[in-house]
Amino acid sequence: MKNLTASPEDRFIEVNGQSIHVKQWSSTGPLMVFLHHITGDCGIWNDIAPAFISEFQVVAVDLRGHGLSSNPTHGYRWVEDLSEDIVELIKFYASKSVTLVGFSLGAMVAIPVAVKMSDRVSALILEDPPLHDHARNYNSAWWEERRAAIHLPFDQKVDRLIKRGNSVEEAKLIAEIKDRVSPGVLDEYLAGTAAYHFEDWLPKVSCKTCLFLGNPEKGSSLNHADRKRVTELFSFSHISEWKNAGHGVHEVDPVQFIHEMKQFLQAVGNARPVT
């Protein structure tokens, strides 16, 4: 497989009894793994991943229960299940140097992977990770509404999105992504059995780590108190705060996001100098 600029190869890799779908953008160089948010899929990285194919073997992953990966009814603990899938995926690729890039849930999955594979993971990029006490979400009306929406049939998902202001085309595309999500993903999260205490894992990360944060007033997952607690607990190599972004920092300005990623990787010796 040659390096690609627009059309990644779809691959299905068996790990831990699951078929994990990845988009593989390139096949040479140290491994770079992109991980998406809860109820999303690997397609969120389509504007980001191609920028790194000249230096990395780039793969974007559908976490179990999402996208085209296996959809079991249960088994969605972030440490014991999701991160173990990524550990085995990294072993499959047999790369001795790995850069992990995670958005939201993907960032929370990447943290224990970086600890478990400290001999291989050389850089960690966390985009707006929910590094807080997740108990505050378990009785949230917003999260309960989101869980209920996952359980809806496809046509009702589309109708709901149209009523929220999406066009018919947009509603169908979004509904297709959400329709592939196992209800167990949110059922286990809101039952309090999936998330972990970040204090148990983040301080054990030994590789260079970059943190992207959105604006709490625009929807970032970390409020001001969370940020103070996190930065007192762990010394990040670089922190980038975006006042013009909420939760999805990379969606606001992909070009700037890529530029800052490359600057960080160059600074820690994982890429060529930024030009």
DACORNOR-V135641 format. One record per backbone hydrogen bond with DSSP energy under -0.5 kcal/mol. CO is the residue of the C=O (numbers start at 1). NH is the residue of the N-H. If there is no record, write none. Layout:
co:CO nh:NH
co:CO nh:NH
This chain:
co:6 nh:8
co:9 nh:24
co:11 nh:22
co:13 nh:15
co:13 nh:20
co:15 nh:18
co:18 nh:15
co:18 nh:20
co:19 nh:21
co:19 nh:70
co:20 nh:13
co:21 nh:62
co:22 nh:11
co:22 nh:24
co:23 nh:25
co:23 nh:60
co:24 nh:9
co:25 nh:4
co:30 nh:57
co:31 nh:99
co:32 nh:59
co:33 nh:101
co:34 nh:61
co:35 nh:103
co:36 nh:106
co:37 nh:40
co:41 nh:44
co:42 nh:45
co:43 nh:46
co:45 nh:48
co:45 nh:49
co:48 nh:51
co:49 nh:52
co:50 nh:53
co:52 nh:55
co:52 nh:56
co:55 nh:30
co:56 nh:58
co:57 nh:32
co:58 nh:25
co:58 nh:26
co:59 nh:34
co:60 nh:23
co:61 nh:36
co:61 nh:63
co:63 nh:66
co:65 nh:182
co:66 nh:69
co:70 nh:65
co:77 nh:81
co:77 nh:82
co:78 nh:83
co:81 nh:85
co:82 nh:86
co:83 nh:87
co:84 nh:88
co:85 nh:89
co:86 nh:90
co:87 nh:91
co:88 nh:92
co:89 nh:93
co:90 nh:94
co:90 nh:95
co:97 nh:31
co:98 nh:100
co:98 nh:122
co:98 nh:123
co:99 nh:33
co:100 nh:125
co:101 nh:35
co:102 nh:104
co:102 nh:127
co:103 nh:106
co:104 nh:107
co:104 nh:108
co:105 nh:109
co:106 nh:110
co:107 nh:111
co:108 nh:112
co:109 nh:113
co:110 nh:114
co:111 nh:115
co:112 nh:116
co:113 nh:117
co:115 nh:118
co:117 nh:120
co:117 nh:121
co:120 nh:98
co:120 nh:122
co:122 nh:208
co:123 nh:100
co:124 nh:126
co:124 nh:210
co:125 nh:102
co:125 nh:127
co:126 nh:128
co:126 nh:212
co:127 nh:104
co:129 nh:131
co:130 nh:132
co:132 nh:134
co:133 nh:136
co:134 nh:137
co:134 nh:138
co:135 nh:138
co:137 nh:140
co:140 nh:144
co:141 nh:145
co:142 nh:146
co:143 nh:147
co:144 nh:148
co:145 nh:149
co:146 nh:150
co:147 nh:151
co:148 nh:152
co:149 nh:152
co:153 nh:157
co:154 nh:158
co:155 nh:159
co:156 nh:160
co:157 nh:161
co:158 nh:162
co:159 nh:163
co:160 nh:164
co:161 nh:166
co:162 nh:165
co:167 nh:171
co:168 nh:172
co:169 nh:173
co:170 nh:174
co:171 nh:175
co:172 nh:176
co:173 nh:177
co:174 nh:178
co:175 nh:179
co:176 nh:180
co:177 nh:180
co:178 nh:181
co:182 nh:185
co:182 nh:186
co:183 nh:187
co:184 nh:188
co:185 nh:189
co:186 nh:190
co:187 nh:191
co:188 nh:193
co:188 nh:194
co:189 nh:192
co:194 nh:78
co:194 nh:79
co:196 nh:198
co:197 nh:200
co:198 nh:201
co:198 nh:202
co:201 nh:204
co:202 nh:205
co:208 nh:124
co:209 nh:237
co:209 nh:238
co:210 nh:126
co:211 nh:240
co:212 nh:128
co:213 nh:242
co:214 nh:216
co:215 nh:218
co:215 nh:220
co:216 nh:219
co:221 nh:223
co:223 nh:227
co:224 nh:228
co:225 nh:229
co:226 nh:230
co:227 nh:231
co:228 nh:232
co:229 nh:233
co:230 nh:234
co:234 nh:236
co:238 nh:211
co:239 nh:241
co:240 nh:213
co:240 nh:242
co:241 nh:243
co:242 nh:245
co:245 nh:215
co:247 nh:249
co:248 nh:251
co:248 nh:252
co:249 nh:252
co:249 nh:253
co:253 nh:257
co:254 nh:258
co:255 nh:259
co:256 nh:260
co:257 nh:261
co:258 nh:262
co:259 nh:263
co:260 nh:264
co:261 nh:265
co:262 nh:266
co:263 nh:267
co:264 nh:268
co:265 nh:270
co:265 nh:271
co:266 nh:269
